[in-house]
């Protein structure tokens, strides 16, 4: 199984030119240096997706969220099928910022996961507690999703989770879902701590926020993880 690195750009950058520069820089470094054991997924704001194309097996596109319905009178929403038709293969669902600011419930997140699967996307479910899995993944096979553990206090703070705590959470998640579940770590991931979460804490990949907007730093993460 290859390491899975998800880049969540969040509400960044402000212009298409900046988005193209970041994406093309990452693409160039992957092309020149190559990745043997790692797949990278870039999740930009929706309006940039159509402009960011990759013919690399190691670089794919994902959405940052999707709506629970396929289409209809839902102003401002983006459906999973829209993401799929725009070239996405993955979609982040249940990120803590959406749970907090958009008041998303576990029931709604479950609906979104099912909508993503129906559209042919691979959901990346974000959690900070194992208890969320029961409703979020109700009637969903763990083999159909990737689960990203993100401790709330580590997101955007620069205070990454310690390896022992990360390992403990990884083990608890896999006790619930099965040892073959794809589990990622997210929360203040940088090039100097990335390898530890995979090499020592046993994660199958990473969900990277701010560092993914800095091409050189993001590739250092990819390169370091690829050596494992």
C-alpha positions as CSV (number, residue, x, y, z in Angstrom):
1,X,0.0,0.0,0.0
2,X,1.3,3.4,-1.0
3,X,1.4,6.3,1.5
4,X,-1.4,8.7,0.9
5,X,-0.7,12.5,1.4
6,X,-3.7,14.8,1.2
7,X,-3.1,18.5,0.7
8,X,-5.9,20.7,2.0
9,X,-5.5,24.2,0.7
10,X,-8.6,25.4,2.6
11,X,-9.7,28.9,1.6
12,X,-6.4,29.6,-0.2
13,X,-4.9,31.1,-2.3
14,X,-6.7,34.3,-3.4
15,X,-6.1,34.1,-7.2
16,X,-6.0,31.5,-9.9
17,X,-2.5,32.5,-10.9
18,X,-1.3,31.7,-7.4
19,X,-3.1,28.4,-7.4
20,X,-1.5,27.5,-10.7
21,X,1.9,28.4,-9.5
22,X,1.7,26.3,-6.4
23,X,0.2,23.3,-8.3
24,X,2.6,23.4,-11.2
25,X,5.6,23.7,-8.8
26,X,4.5,20.6,-6.9
27,X,3.9,18.8,-10.2
28,X,7.3,19.8,-11.5
29,X,9.1,18.5,-8.5
30,X,7.2,15.2,-8.5
31,X,7.9,14.8,-12.2
32,X,11.7,15.5,-11.8
33,X,12.4,13.5,-8.7
34,X,9.6,11.0,-8.7
35,X,7.6,9.2,-6.0
36,X,7.7,5.4,-5.7
37,X,5.8,4.7,-2.6
38,X,3.6,7.8,-2.2
39,X,0.4,9.3,-3.8
40,X,-0.3,13.0,-3.4
41,X,-3.8,14.5,-3.6
42,X,-4.3,18.3,-3.9
43,X,-7.6,19.6,-2.6
44,X,-7.9,23.2,-3.7
45,X,-11.0,25.5,-3.5
46,X,-13.7,24.3,-6.0
47,X,-13.3,27.2,-8.5
48,X,-9.7,26.2,-9.2
49,X,-10.2,22.5,-9.8
50,X,-11.0,22.7,-13.5
51,X,-7.8,24.5,-14.1
52,X,-5.5,22.2,-12.2
53,X,-4.9,19.1,-14.4
54,X,-2.3,16.3,-13.8
55,X,-1.3,13.4,-16.0
56,X,0.8,12.0,-13.1
57,X,-0.3,8.8,-11.4
58,X,1.3,10.2,-8.2
59,X,-0.7,13.4,-8.2
60,X,-4.5,13.6,-8.1
61,X,-7.2,16.1,-7.3
62,X,-9.8,16.2,-4.5
63,X,-12.5,18.4,-3.2
64,X,-12.7,20.0,0.3
65,X,-16.3,19.1,0.8
66,X,-19.4,18.0,-1.0
67,X,-23.2,18.3,-0.6
68,X,-25.4,15.4,0.4
69,X,-27.6,15.7,-2.7
70,X,-26.6,15.1,-6.3
71,X,-28.3,18.3,-7.7
72,X,-31.2,20.6,-7.2
73,X,-32.2,23.9,-5.6
74,X,-29.4,24.1,-3.1
75,X,-27.8,27.5,-3.6
76,X,-24.1,27.7,-3.1
77,X,-23.5,23.9,-2.7
78,X,-21.2,21.7,-4.7
79,X,-22.3,18.1,-5.3
80,X,-20.0,15.0,-5.3
81,X,-20.9,14.4,-8.9
82,X,-19.8,17.9,-9.8
83,X,-16.4,17.2,-8.2
84,X,-16.1,13.9,-10.0
85,X,-17.0,15.5,-13.4
86,X,-14.3,18.2,-12.7
87,X,-11.6,15.6,-12.4
88,X,-11.5,14.8,-8.7
89,X,-10.9,11.4,-7.2
90,X,-11.1,12.2,-3.5
91,X,-13.1,14.5,-1.3
92,X,-12.5,15.6,2.3
93,X,-15.6,15.2,4.5
94,X,-16.3,16.2,8.1
95,X,-13.3,18.5,8.6
96,X,-13.4,20.0,12.1
97,X,-13.7,23.5,10.6
98,X,-16.9,22.5,8.9
99,X,-18.2,20.8,12.0
100,X,-17.5,24.0,14.0
101,X,-18.4,26.8,11.6
102,X,-21.1,25.1,9.5
103,X,-22.4,23.1,12.4
104,X,-22.3,19.8,10.5
105,X,-23.7,16.9,12.3
106,X,-22.5,13.3,12.2
107,X,-25.8,12.4,10.5
108,X,-25.1,14.9,7.7
109,X,-21.5,13.8,7.3
110,X,-22.8,10.2,6.9
111,X,-25.1,11.4,4.1
112,X,-22.2,13.2,2.4
113,X,-20.0,10.1,2.6
114,X,-22.7,8.1,0.9
115,X,-23.2,10.7,-1.8
116,X,-19.4,10.7,-2.4
117,X,-19.3,7.0,-2.8
118,X,-22.3,7.0,-5.1
119,X,-20.5,9.5,-7.3
120,X,-17.4,7.4,-7.4
121,X,-15.2,9.5,-5.1
122,X,-13.0,8.2,-2.3
123,X,-14.1,10.0,1.0
124,X,-11.5,11.2,3.5
125,X,-13.4,11.4,6.7
126,X,-11.9,13.7,9.4
127,X,-12.4,12.9,13.0
128,X,-11.0,13.9,16.4
129,X,-12.8,11.2,18.4
130,X,-13.2,7.5,17.8
131,X,-16.9,7.8,18.9
132,X,-17.7,9.8,15.7
133,X,-17.1,6.7,13.6
134,X,-20.3,5.0,14.7
135,X,-22.6,7.5,13.0
136,X,-20.2,8.9,10.4
137,X,-19.6,5.5,8.9
138,X,-23.0,3.9,9.5
139,X,-23.7,1.3,6.8
140,X,-20.4,2.2,5.2
141,X,-17.5,-0.3,4.7
142,X,-14.2,1.0,6.1
143,X,-12.6,-0.3,2.9
144,X,-14.4,2.5,1.0
145,X,-13.0,5.4,3.0
146,X,-9.8,6.9,4.4
147,X,-10.0,8.2,8.0
148,X,-8.0,11.2,9.1
149,X,-7.3,11.8,12.8
150,X,-6.9,15.5,13.5
151,X,-6.8,16.6,17.2
152,X,-8.6,19.9,17.4
153,X,-5.8,21.6,19.3
154,X,-3.2,20.8,16.6
155,X,-5.0,22.2,13.6
156,X,-3.4,25.4,12.4
157,X,-1.6,26.0,15.8
158,X,1.8,24.7,14.9
159,X,1.5,22.3,17.9
160,X,1.7,18.8,16.4
161,X,0.5,15.7,18.2
162,X,3.2,13.7,20.0
163,X,4.0,10.3,18.5
164,X,2.8,8.2,21.5
165,X,-0.6,9.9,21.5
166,X,-0.9,9.6,17.7
167,X,0.0,5.9,17.9
168,X,-2.6,5.3,20.5
169,X,-5.3,7.0,18.5
170,X,-4.3,5.1,15.3
171,X,-4.6,1.8,17.2
172,X,-8.0,2.7,18.6
173,X,-9.3,3.6,15.2
174,X,-8.1,0.4,13.7
175,X,-9.6,-1.6,16.6
176,X,-13.0,-0.3,15.5
177,X,-12.5,-0.4,11.7
178,X,-10.1,-3.2,11.2
179,X,-6.3,-3.4,10.9
180,X,-6.4,-2.8,7.1
181,X,-8.2,0.5,7.4
182,X,-6.5,3.5,5.8
183,X,-5.8,6.0,8.6
184,X,-4.1,9.4,8.1
185,X,-2.8,11.9,10.6
186,X,-3.5,15.6,10.3
187,X,-2.7,18.7,12.4
188,X,0.4,20.9,12.0
189,X,2.2,18.5,9.8
190,X,5.6,19.7,8.6
191,X,8.6,18.2,6.9
192,X,10.4,17.7,10.2
193,X,7.7,15.6,11.8
194,X,5.9,13.9,8.8
195,X,7.9,10.7,8.7
196,X,7.4,10.0,12.4
197,X,3.6,9.7,12.0
198,X,4.1,7.0,9.4
199,X,7.3,5.3,10.5
200,X,6.7,5.3,14.3
201,X,3.0,5.9,14.8
202,X,2.0,3.6,11.9
203,X,-0.3,5.9,9.9
204,X,-0.9,5.2,6.2
205,X,-0.5,8.8,5.2
206,X,-1.1,12.5,6.2
207,X,-3.6,15.3,5.8
208,X,-1.5,18.4,5.3
209,X,-2.8,22.0,5.7
210,X,-0.7,25.2,5.6
211,X,2.5,23.4,4.6
212,X,0.9,22.2,1.4
213,X,0.7,25.8,0.2
214,X,4.5,26.0,0.2
215,X,5.7,23.9,-2.7
216,X,9.2,23.2,-1.5
217,X,8.0,22.3,2.0
218,X,5.2,20.1,0.7
219,X,7.6,18.2,-1.5
220,X,10.0,17.7,1.4
221,X,7.1,16.0,3.2
222,X,6.4,13.8,0.1
223,X,10.1,13.0,-0.4
224,X,10.7,12.2,3.3
225,X,7.6,9.9,3.5
226,X,8.5,8.2,0.2
227,X,11.8,7.0,1.6
228,X,10.0,4.9,4.3
